[in-house]
Amino acid sequence: MTLMFRLLLCAIAFFTIVSGTARAADQSLVTPYPLQAVQATPWNAAQTAVLGKDIDAILRRPVLRGAHIGLLLMQTTTGRILYNRNADDEFMPASNFKLLVGSAALAKLGPSFTLKTTIAGDGKNIYLRGGGDVLLKAKDLDAAAAALAAGGLSHITGNLITDASYFDAQRYGYGWSWDDLPFYYAPVVSALGLEDNIVHIYMRPGAAAGDPVLLRVEPKSEAVHIKNLLVTGPPKSKDTSDISRSFEDWSTITLSGNYPLGEKESGDIFPAVPDPAAYAGDVLLQALRAHGITVDGAVQPGITPPATAVLWTHESEPLSQLLEDFWWPSDNLVGEVLLKTLGAKFRGAPGTYDNGIAVENEYLKSIGVDPTTVSISDGSGLSHYNHITPRDLTSILQSDWNSANRDVAVNALPLSGVRGSLKSSYLKTPAMKNVYAKTGSISHVRTISGLIRTQHHGVVTFSFMLDDYMDDPADAAAKLATLRGDLFSRIVAAP
């Protein structure tokens, strides 16, 4: 043990370095479009009959030909059903399933709950222990290294141990497609992660056609192996760049294809990293060295002994804000982390899929949903094994609405024309700024569920689900977006 390390460990009795993700004040985090209607006239039978006929006509459009359609509309304040088509059929939810794990976490963990990452020491080794905060940034680990150096640490004689034991070793959700796994939306699930378990890669063409494409990689890490087969293509040629990982060499990210000469540097192509814990450990190791702390050993996986002294703690943003970072962009990894966290908190560590699912089923029972009508395989909705009914999704939304966490849940939903996955949706229509909803999309599945603020009848809770949806025509996405916009506009403007 070095003298400085010994002094630092002694000092822990008096203080612990604490870091947190402080989100800058942002008015967009508080909805500028509250869900209180100026006028809330009750729906009468004639109005709902006309509404039903108009919706039926919209749903007969050719873009939905052959699709299995589920739609339930409910007056939010009373629970009165306004429209029902196949509301008790089971559908694949895609990312609408994020409503389940997010709402369950909010109800059971509370809006102030945070995920913690710690660095501890035993006089020889230091331990980087993850608690599920996969939104931890490289700059956070740099701040940790700076704080440790400022506290007097200059030399570590042992190893840097990465501890991901708060979750089990299951790396992917049940039923995930193997060909999704190299990409950002299907990252490895780990209790110790970094940068959403992706690495940021930017492409720039070489000096001439045929030259290798140049890469900018952030953060740099020896734990991420990149095989660059990208070639500079002729000017104005097609960008054919692609990401893959072979089963023979799963730890290597392979980039292949052409990137045209004359193009500017690309946007972030962010492939998923094969080993998030090793990635986080290596980034911390480099940060320690950059701040003058030498390490004799190497980055190794392990478990933090109970007698270690905590040197640094990082807390994620509270769940109230994490829910926005989850639902607005539809972050798959956060869904998996919340599911395993529920398992760990209420069934004991390590967090597992099975225990998280058991806790979700308890939550469903508590809000009056029969768990036998729901098939849960993951937290994000990426699995094709998931099934849920439109009625169950509206029940989850109704539970949020009737809880003390209403404002948190509403603020976390994308809002048409304003934020999240609906930021560019239904512009210049009555539905703009009036649809608070979570979208979902996997192969042949399109879903959207949430709340609609009407002009005259208050708030409507809804779930609109499609599977067996044939989206091959090039203009199918645009036609479906138009259909949804017309549907929601009709509801918003109902007289």
C-alpha positions as CSV (number, residue, x, y, z in Angstrom):
1,M,0.0,0.0,0.0
2,T,1.4,3.4,-0.9
3,L,1.5,6.1,1.7
4,M,-0.9,8.3,-0.2
5,F,-3.4,5.5,-0.6
6,R,-3.2,4.7,3.1
7,L,-3.8,8.4,4.0
8,L,-6.7,8.5,1.6
9,L,-8.3,5.4,3.1
10,C,-8.0,6.9,6.6
11,A,-9.6,10.1,5.4
12,I,-12.7,8.1,4.3
13,A,-13.8,8.0,8.0
14,F,-14.4,11.8,7.6
15,F,-15.7,12.2,4.1
16,T,-16.7,10.5,0.9
17,I,-16.4,12.0,-2.5
18,V,-19.8,12.2,-4.0
19,S,-20.7,13.0,-7.6
20,G,-24.0,13.3,-9.3
21,T,-25.6,13.9,-12.7
22,A,-26.9,17.4,-12.3
23,R,-29.3,18.3,-15.1
24,A,-29.3,21.9,-16.1
25,A,-32.5,23.8,-15.6
26,D,-34.7,23.3,-18.6
27,Q,-38.2,24.6,-19.0
28,S,-38.9,21.7,-21.5
29,L,-38.8,19.3,-18.5
30,V,-42.0,20.9,-17.2
31,T,-44.8,20.5,-19.7
32,P,-45.8,23.9,-21.2
33,Y,-49.1,22.3,-22.3
34,P,-50.9,21.1,-19.1
35,L,-53.6,18.5,-19.6
36,Q,-56.4,20.7,-18.2
37,A,-59.0,21.5,-20.9
38,V,-60.5,24.9,-21.0
39,Q,-63.9,23.2,-21.1
40,A,-64.7,19.6,-20.2
41,T,-68.2,18.8,-21.5
42,P,-69.2,15.2,-20.8
43,W,-69.5,13.0,-24.0
44,N,-73.1,12.1,-24.8
45,A,-74.3,9.0,-26.7
46,A,-74.8,10.8,-30.0
47,Q,-71.3,12.3,-29.9
48,T,-69.6,8.9,-29.2
49,A,-71.7,7.3,-31.9
50,V,-70.5,9.8,-34.5
51,L,-67.0,9.6,-33.2
52,G,-67.1,5.8,-33.6
53,K,-68.3,6.0,-37.2
54,D,-65.6,8.5,-38.1
55,I,-62.9,6.3,-36.5
56,D,-64.2,3.2,-38.3
57,A,-63.8,5.1,-41.6
58,I,-60.3,6.1,-40.8
59,L,-59.3,2.5,-39.8
60,R,-60.6,1.2,-43.2
61,R,-57.9,3.0,-45.1
62,P,-55.8,0.8,-47.3
63,V,-52.6,1.3,-45.3
64,L,-54.1,-0.9,-42.6
65,R,-55.2,-3.6,-44.9
66,G,-54.6,-7.0,-43.3
67,A,-53.4,-5.6,-40.0
68,H,-54.7,-6.8,-36.7
69,I,-56.0,-3.5,-35.1
70,G,-56.6,-2.8,-31.4
71,L,-57.9,0.6,-30.3
72,L,-59.4,1.6,-26.9
73,L,-60.4,5.2,-26.1
74,M,-61.4,6.0,-22.5
75,Q,-62.5,9.2,-20.8
76,T,-59.7,9.7,-18.4
77,T,-61.5,11.2,-15.5
78,T,-64.4,8.8,-15.5
79,G,-63.1,5.6,-17.1
80,R,-66.0,5.6,-19.5
81,I,-65.2,3.7,-22.8
82,L,-65.6,5.9,-25.8
83,Y,-64.4,3.4,-28.5
84,N,-63.4,-0.2,-28.4
85,R,-62.0,-2.4,-31.2
86,N,-60.3,-5.6,-30.0
87,A,-59.2,-4.0,-26.8
88,D,-58.9,-7.4,-25.0
89,D,-56.8,-9.0,-27.8
90,E,-53.1,-9.5,-27.1
91,F,-50.7,-7.6,-29.3
92,M,-46.9,-7.3,-29.4
93,P,-46.3,-3.9,-27.8
94,A,-42.9,-3.0,-29.1
95,S,-41.7,0.1,-27.1
96,N,-45.2,0.6,-25.6
97,F,-43.9,-2.0,-23.1
98,K,-41.7,0.7,-21.7
99,L,-44.9,2.1,-20.1
100,L,-45.1,-1.0,-18.0
101,V,-41.6,-1.0,-16.5
102,G,-41.4,2.7,-16.2
103,S,-44.7,3.0,-14.4
104,A,-44.0,0.0,-12.2
105,A,-40.6,1.6,-11.2
106,L,-42.2,4.9,-10.5
107,A,-44.9,3.3,-8.3
108,K,-42.6,1.0,-6.4
109,L,-39.3,2.9,-6.2
110,G,-40.6,6.5,-6.2
111,P,-39.6,9.6,-8.2
112,S,-36.5,10.4,-6.1
113,F,-34.9,6.9,-6.5
114,T,-31.4,7.0,-8.0
115,L,-28.9,4.4,-9.3
116,K,-25.5,4.4,-7.7
117,T,-22.0,3.7,-8.9
118,T,-19.1,3.5,-6.4
119,I,-15.3,3.3,-6.3
120,A,-13.9,1.6,-3.3
121,G,-10.5,0.5,-2.1
122,D,-8.9,-2.1,0.2
123,G,-5.4,-0.7,0.4
124,K,-4.2,-2.6,-2.7
125,N,-7.0,-2.8,-5.3
126,I,-9.7,-0.4,-6.2
127,Y,-13.2,-1.5,-7.2
128,L,-15.6,0.1,-9.7
129,R,-19.0,-1.2,-8.7
130,G,-22.0,-0.6,-10.9
131,G,-25.6,-0.2,-9.6
132,G,-27.3,0.0,-12.9
133,D,-26.5,3.5,-14.0
134,V,-25.8,2.8,-17.7
135,L,-26.1,6.5,-18.5
136,L,-22.8,7.1,-16.6
137,K,-20.5,9.2,-18.8
138,A,-16.8,9.1,-19.5
139,K,-16.6,12.6,-18.1
140,D,-18.1,11.3,-14.8
141,L,-15.2,8.8,-14.5
142,D,-12.8,11.5,-15.4
143,A,-14.3,13.6,-12.5
144,A,-13.9,10.5,-10.2
145,A,-10.2,10.2,-11.1
146,A,-9.7,13.9,-10.6
147,A,-11.4,13.7,-7.2
148,L,-9.3,10.7,-6.1
149,A,-6.1,12.5,-7.2
150,A,-7.1,15.7,-5.3
151,G,-7.8,13.5,-2.2
152,G,-4.1,12.3,-2.3
153,L,-4.2,9.1,-4.2
154,S,-1.1,8.7,-6.5
155,H,-0.4,5.0,-6.8
156,I,-2.4,1.7,-6.8
157,T,-0.3,-1.4,-6.3
158,G,-3.0,-3.8,-7.2
159,N,-5.7,-4.1,-9.9
160,L,-8.8,-2.1,-11.0
161,I,-11.6,-4.6,-10.3
162,T,-14.9,-4.1,-12.2
163,D,-17.9,-5.3,-10.3
164,A,-21.2,-5.9,-12.2
165,S,-22.6,-8.3,-9.6
166,Y,-25.6,-6.3,-8.8
167,F,-27.3,-7.9,-11.8
168,D,-26.9,-11.5,-13.0
169,A,-24.9,-12.4,-16.0
170,Q,-27.8,-12.6,-18.5
171,R,-26.6,-10.2,-21.2
172,Y,-29.7,-9.9,-23.4
173,G,-33.5,-10.1,-23.0
174,Y,-35.4,-13.2,-23.8
175,G,-36.4,-13.4,-27.5
176,W,-34.1,-10.7,-28.8
177,S,-33.1,-11.1,-32.5
178,W,-29.4,-12.0,-32.9
179,D,-29.0,-9.7,-35.9
180,D,-29.9,-6.7,-33.7
181,L,-27.1,-7.3,-31.2
182,P,-24.3,-5.2,-32.8
183,F,-26.5,-2.1,-32.8
184,Y,-27.1,0.6,-30.2
185,Y,-30.7,-0.4,-29.6
186,A,-29.8,-3.9,-28.4
187,P,-26.9,-3.3,-26.1
188,V,-25.5,-5.7,-23.5
189,V,-27.4,-5.5,-20.2
190,S,-24.9,-5.0,-17.3
191,A,-25.1,-3.5,-13.8
192,L,-21.8,-1.7,-14.6
193,G,-22.1,0.3,-17.8
194,L,-21.0,3.5,-19.5
195,E,-22.3,5.8,-22.2
196,D,-25.5,3.7,-22.6
197,N,-23.2,0.7,-23.4
198,I,-22.3,2.1,-26.8
199,V,-19.1,3.6,-28.2
200,H,-19.2,6.8,-30.2
201,I,-17.7,6.4,-33.7
202,Y,-17.6,9.0,-36.5
203,M,-16.5,8.3,-40.1
204,R,-14.5,10.6,-42.4
205,P,-13.5,9.7,-45.9
206,G,-9.9,9.2,-46.8
207,A,-7.9,11.5,-49.2
208,A,-8.9,9.4,-52.3
209,A,-11.3,6.7,-53.4
210,G,-10.0,3.4,-52.3
211,D,-8.3,4.8,-49.2
212,P,-9.3,3.5,-45.7
213,V,-12.1,5.5,-44.0
214,L,-10.8,7.5,-41.0
215,L,-12.5,7.0,-37.6
216,R,-12.9,9.2,-34.6
217,V,-13.7,7.1,-31.5
218,E,-14.9,8.4,-28.2
219,P,-14.1,7.5,-25.5
220,K,-11.0,5.7,-26.5
221,S,-10.7,2.3,-24.8
222,E,-8.5,-0.7,-25.3
223,A,-11.5,-2.8,-24.2
224,V,-13.3,-2.0,-27.4
225,H,-11.8,-3.8,-30.4
226,I,-12.7,-2.2,-33.7
227,K,-11.9,-3.8,-37.1
228,N,-12.0,-1.1,-39.7
229,L,-12.7,-2.5,-43.2
230,L,-14.4,0.7,-44.4
231,V,-13.2,2.0,-47.7
232,T,-13.6,5.5,-49.2
233,G,-16.0,5.2,-52.1
234,P,-16.2,7.4,-55.3
235,P,-17.7,10.9,-55.0
236,K,-21.6,10.8,-54.7
237,S,-21.6,7.0,-54.3
238,K,-23.9,5.3,-51.9
239,D,-23.0,5.1,-48.3
240,T,-22.9,1.3,-47.6
241,S,-21.3,1.4,-44.2
242,D,-22.4,-1.3,-41.8
243,I,-21.7,-2.7,-38.3
244,S,-21.4,-6.4,-37.5
245,R,-20.0,-8.8,-34.9
246,S,-19.3,-12.4,-35.9
247,F,-20.0,-15.3,-33.5
248,E,-16.4,-16.4,-34.1
249,D,-15.1,-13.1,-32.7
250,W,-17.9,-11.6,-30.8
251,S,-15.7,-9.2,-28.9
252,T,-14.7,-7.3,-32.1
253,I,-16.9,-4.6,-33.7
254,T,-16.4,-4.8,-37.5
255,L,-17.1,-1.8,-39.7
256,S,-17.4,-2.5,-43.4
257,G,-18.7,-1.0,-46.6
258,N,-18.0,2.3,-48.4
259,Y,-18.2,5.9,-47.3
260,P,-18.2,8.4,-50.2
261,L,-15.3,10.7,-51.0
262,G,-16.2,14.4,-50.3
263,E,-18.7,13.6,-47.6
264,K,-18.4,15.4,-44.2
265,E,-17.7,13.6,-41.1
266,S,-20.7,11.3,-40.3
267,G,-22.9,11.5,-37.4
268,D,-22.5,9.1,-34.5
269,I,-22.9,5.4,-35.5
270,F,-22.7,4.2,-31.9
271,P,-22.4,0.4,-32.0
272,A,-23.0,-1.6,-28.8
273,V,-19.9,-2.6,-26.9
274,P,-19.5,-6.3,-26.2
275,D,-18.3,-5.9,-22.6
276,P,-19.6,-2.8,-20.9
277,A,-17.9,-3.5,-17.5
278,A,-14.5,-3.9,-19.1
279,Y,-15.2,-0.8,-21.1
280,A,-16.0,1.3,-18.0
281,G,-13.0,-0.1,-16.2
282,D,-10.6,0.7,-19.0
283,V,-12.0,4.3,-19.4
284,L,-11.5,4.8,-15.6
285,L,-8.0,3.3,-15.8
286,Q,-7.1,5.8,-18.5
287,A,-8.6,8.7,-16.5
288,L,-6.6,7.7,-13.4
289,R,-3.4,7.8,-15.4
290,A,-4.3,11.1,-17.0
291,H,-4.6,12.6,-13.5
292,G,-1.3,11.2,-12.4
293,I,-2.4,8.1,-10.6
294,T,-0.3,5.0,-11.6
295,V,-1.8,1.5,-11.5
296,D,0.5,-1.5,-11.3
297,G,-2.1,-4.1,-12.1
298,A,-4.8,-4.5,-14.8
299,V,-8.5,-4.2,-15.2
300,Q,-10.1,-7.4,-14.1
301,P,-13.7,-8.5,-13.3
302,G,-14.5,-9.4,-9.7
303,I,-16.6,-8.6,-6.6
304,T,-16.2,-5.8,-4.1
305,P,-15.3,-7.2,-0.7
306,P,-17.6,-6.0,2.1
307,A,-14.7,-4.4,4.1
308,T,-13.7,-2.0,1.4
309,A,-13.8,1.8,2.0
310,V,-15.9,3.8,-0.4
311,L,-13.8,6.5,-2.1
312,W,-16.3,7.9,-4.6
313,T,-20.0,7.7,-5.2
314,H,-22.0,8.8,-8.2
315,E,-25.7,9.1,-8.2
316,S,-27.8,9.1,-11.4
317,E,-30.5,11.7,-12.0
318,P,-33.6,10.8,-10.0
319,L,-36.2,8.5,-11.5
320,S,-38.5,11.5,-12.2
321,Q,-35.9,12.7,-14.7
322,L,-34.6,9.3,-15.7
323,L,-38.1,8.5,-16.9
324,E,-37.9,11.3,-19.4
325,D,-34.5,10.0,-20.7
326,F,-36.2,6.6,-20.9
327,W,-39.5,7.4,-22.6
328,W,-38.7,10.5,-24.7
329,P,-36.0,8.8,-26.9
330,S,-37.2,5.2,-26.1
331,D,-34.0,4.0,-24.6
332,N,-34.1,0.2,-24.6
333,L,-31.2,-0.3,-22.2
334,V,-32.8,1.8,-19.5
335,G,-35.9,-0.5,-19.7
336,E,-33.8,-3.6,-19.1
337,V,-31.9,-1.9,-16.2
338,L,-35.2,-0.9,-14.5
339,L,-36.6,-4.4,-14.8
340,K,-33.5,-6.0,-13.2
341,T,-33.4,-3.2,-10.6
342,L,-37.0,-4.0,-9.6
343,G,-35.9,-7.6,-9.1
344,A,-32.8,-6.7,-7.1
345,K,-34.7,-4.2,-4.8
346,F,-37.7,-6.4,-4.0
347,R,-36.4,-9.9,-4.5
348,G,-32.7,-9.5,-3.6
349,A,-29.5,-9.0,-5.6
350,P,-28.5,-10.0,-8.1
351,G,-31.2,-8.5,-10.2
352,T,-32.6,-11.0,-12.7
353,Y,-35.2,-10.9,-15.5
354,D,-37.3,-13.5,-13.7
355,N,-37.4,-11.6,-10.4
356,G,-38.1,-8.3,-12.2
357,I,-40.9,-9.9,-14.1
358,A,-42.4,-11.2,-10.8
359,V,-42.3,-7.7,-9.4
360,E,-44.0,-6.3,-12.5
361,N,-46.7,-8.9,-12.1
362,E,-47.3,-7.8,-8.5
363,Y,-47.6,-4.2,-9.8
364,L,-50.1,-5.3,-12.4
365,K,-52.3,-7.0,-9.8
366,S,-52.1,-3.9,-7.6
367,I,-53.7,-1.7,-10.3
368,G,-56.3,-4.3,-11.3
369,V,-54.7,-5.9,-14.3
370,D,-54.8,-9.7,-14.6
371,P,-51.1,-10.7,-15.2
372,T,-52.3,-13.7,-17.2
373,T,-53.3,-11.3,-20.0
374,V,-49.7,-10.0,-20.2
375,S,-46.6,-11.9,-21.4
376,I,-43.4,-10.3,-20.2
377,S,-40.0,-11.1,-21.6
378,D,-38.0,-7.9,-21.2
379,G,-38.3,-4.3,-20.1
380,S,-37.9,-2.5,-23.4
381,G,-40.4,-4.2,-25.7
382,L,-37.6,-5.4,-28.1
383,S,-38.6,-9.0,-27.7
384,H,-41.2,-10.6,-29.9
385,Y,-42.3,-12.7,-27.0
386,N,-44.0,-9.8,-25.2
387,H,-47.8,-9.5,-25.4
388,I,-50.3,-7.1,-23.8
389,T,-53.8,-5.8,-24.5
390,P,-54.8,-2.3,-25.3
391,R,-57.0,-2.4,-22.2
392,D,-54.0,-3.3,-20.0
393,L,-52.0,-0.4,-21.4
394,T,-54.8,2.1,-20.7
395,S,-55.1,0.7,-17.2
396,I,-51.4,1.4,-16.7
397,L,-51.8,5.0,-17.9
398,Q,-55.0,5.4,-15.8
399,S,-53.0,4.2,-12.8
400,D,-50.4,6.9,-13.4
401,W,-53.0,9.5,-13.9
402,N,-54.8,8.7,-10.6
403,S,-51.6,8.5,-8.6
404,A,-49.5,11.1,-6.8
405,N,-47.0,10.8,-9.6
406,R,-49.3,12.1,-12.3
407,D,-47.2,15.1,-13.3
408,V,-44.0,13.0,-13.4
409,A,-45.5,10.5,-15.7
410,V,-47.1,13.1,-18.0
411,N,-43.9,15.1,-18.2
412,A,-42.0,11.9,-19.2
413,L,-44.3,11.2,-22.2
414,P,-43.3,12.4,-25.6
415,L,-45.5,15.3,-26.7
416,S,-46.6,15.8,-30.3
417,G,-44.7,18.7,-32.0
418,V,-42.7,19.4,-28.9
419,R,-40.4,16.6,-27.5
420,G,-39.2,13.0,-27.7
421,S,-40.2,10.6,-30.4
422,L,-43.3,12.8,-31.3
423,K,-41.4,16.0,-31.7
424,S,-42.0,16.1,-35.5
425,S,-45.4,14.4,-35.4
426,Y,-48.8,15.9,-36.3
427,L,-47.4,19.3,-37.0
428,K,-49.9,22.0,-38.1
429,T,-52.9,19.8,-37.2
430,P,-55.3,19.9,-34.2
431,A,-53.3,17.0,-32.7
432,M,-50.1,19.1,-32.4
433,K,-49.2,19.7,-28.7
434,N,-52.2,17.6,-27.6
435,V,-50.9,14.0,-27.8
436,Y,-48.8,12.8,-24.9
437,A,-47.9,9.3,-25.9
438,K,-45.3,6.5,-26.1
439,T,-44.7,5.1,-29.6
440,G,-43.4,1.6,-30.4
441,S,-42.1,-0.1,-33.5
442,I,-40.6,-3.5,-34.3
443,S,-41.0,-5.6,-37.4
444,H,-44.7,-5.6,-38.5
445,V,-45.7,-3.9,-35.2
446,R,-46.7,-0.3,-34.7
447,T,-48.1,0.9,-31.4
448,I,-48.9,4.2,-29.6
449,S,-50.5,4.7,-26.2
450,G,-51.0,7.7,-24.0
451,L,-53.2,10.7,-23.3
452,I,-55.0,13.1,-25.6
453,R,-56.1,16.6,-24.6
454,T,-59.4,17.4,-26.4
455,Q,-60.8,20.9,-27.1
456,H,-64.1,20.3,-25.4
457,H,-64.1,17.0,-23.5
458,G,-61.1,16.9,-21.2
459,V,-58.5,14.2,-21.4
460,V,-58.8,10.8,-23.2
461,T,-56.6,7.8,-22.4
462,F,-55.9,5.6,-25.4
463,S,-54.0,2.6,-26.8
464,F,-53.7,2.1,-30.5
465,M,-52.0,-1.2,-31.5
466,L,-51.2,-2.8,-34.8
467,D,-49.5,-6.1,-35.5
468,D,-49.4,-8.2,-38.7
469,Y,-48.8,-4.8,-40.2
470,M,-47.4,-4.9,-43.7
471,D,-45.2,-1.9,-44.1
472,D,-43.4,-2.9,-47.4
473,P,-44.5,0.0,-49.6
474,A,-42.1,2.9,-49.5
475,D,-44.8,5.4,-48.5
476,A,-46.4,3.2,-45.8
477,A,-44.7,5.0,-42.9
478,A,-45.9,8.4,-44.2
479,K,-49.5,7.1,-44.8
480,L,-49.6,5.6,-41.3
481,A,-48.4,8.8,-39.8
482,T,-51.1,10.7,-41.7
483,L,-53.7,8.2,-40.5
484,R,-52.7,8.6,-36.9
485,G,-52.7,12.4,-37.2
486,D,-56.2,12.3,-38.7
487,L,-57.4,10.0,-35.9
488,F,-56.0,12.1,-33.1
489,S,-57.1,15.3,-34.7
490,R,-60.6,14.0,-34.9
491,I,-60.6,13.1,-31.2
492,V,-59.0,16.4,-30.2
493,A,-61.5,18.5,-32.2
494,A,-64.6,16.4,-31.3
495,P,-67.5,18.8,-30.8
